[in-house]
């Protein structure tokens, strides 16, 4: 599934994973340039404040 970051980038969710050290659920995702990133699942799907408005950090586009 593809997501648009609130700043405009398009990313593909590769998989969900678990951090070995503390069992934090993670999201692994790929940028358009092929680089691989990961964030805690709670951060990937959280709402953030941008210009006084609450928006999703990543919005599904598929």
Secondary structure per residue as TSV (DSSP state, phi and psi in degrees):
chain	resnum	aa	ss	phi	psi
A	1	X	-	360.0	144.2
A	2	X	E	-104.2	148.9
A	3	X	E	-132.9	148.0
A	4	X	E	-104.9	125.7
A	5	X	E	-72.3	150.8
A	6	X	T	-60.0	-20.6
A	7	X	T	-88.3	-3.0
A	8	X	S	114.6	-18.7
A	9	X	-	-67.1	150.9
A	10	X	E	-106.2	132.5
A	11	X	E	-134.1	148.0
A	12	X	E	-106.2	125.1
A	13	X	E	-71.9	119.9
A	14	X	E	-85.7	-50.1
A	15	X	E	-170.6	171.0
A	16	X	E	-105.4	147.8
A	17	X	E	-141.2	179.2
A	18	X	E	-129.1	130.1
A	19	X	-	-68.7	123.0
A	20	X	T	-60.7	-40.2
A	21	X	T	-65.2	-40.2
A	22	X	T	-136.1	8.8
A	23	X	-	66.0	22.6
A	24	X	-	-66.6	128.9
A	25	X	E	-67.8	134.1
A	26	X	E	-121.5	157.0
A	27	X	E	-114.2	129.2
A	28	X	E	-105.8	128.2
A	29	X	E	-142.4	157.5
A	30	X	E	-118.0	132.9
A	31	X	E	-82.3	166.8
A	32	X	T	-59.4	-29.0
A	33	X	T	-83.3	2.7
A	34	X	S	93.1	-9.2
A	35	X	-	-68.3	146.3
A	36	X	E	-106.3	136.3
A	37	X	E	-131.3	161.3
A	38	X	E	-145.6	150.4
A	39	X	E	-143.1	157.1
A	40	X	E	-57.9	140.8
A	41	X	H	-54.8	-40.7
A	42	X	H	-62.6	-32.7
A	43	X	H	-77.5	-42.7
A	44	X	H	-56.5	-43.3
A	45	X	T	-97.7	7.8
A	46	X	-	-78.3	161.6
A	47	X	E	-92.4	142.3
A	48	X	E	-129.0	160.4
A	49	X	E	-94.3	124.8
A	50	X	E	-130.2	119.3
A	51	X	T	51.8	41.4
A	52	X	T	79.6	3.3
A	53	X	E	-116.6	143.2
A	54	X	E	-83.7	126.4
A	55	X	E	-134.0	156.5
A	56	X	E	-72.8	138.0
A	57	X	S	-61.0	-45.0
A	58	X	E	-126.9	132.8
A	59	X	E	-116.5	129.5
A	60	X	E	-63.8	141.0
A	61	X	-	-121.8	-0.7
A	62	X	-	-95.2	360.0
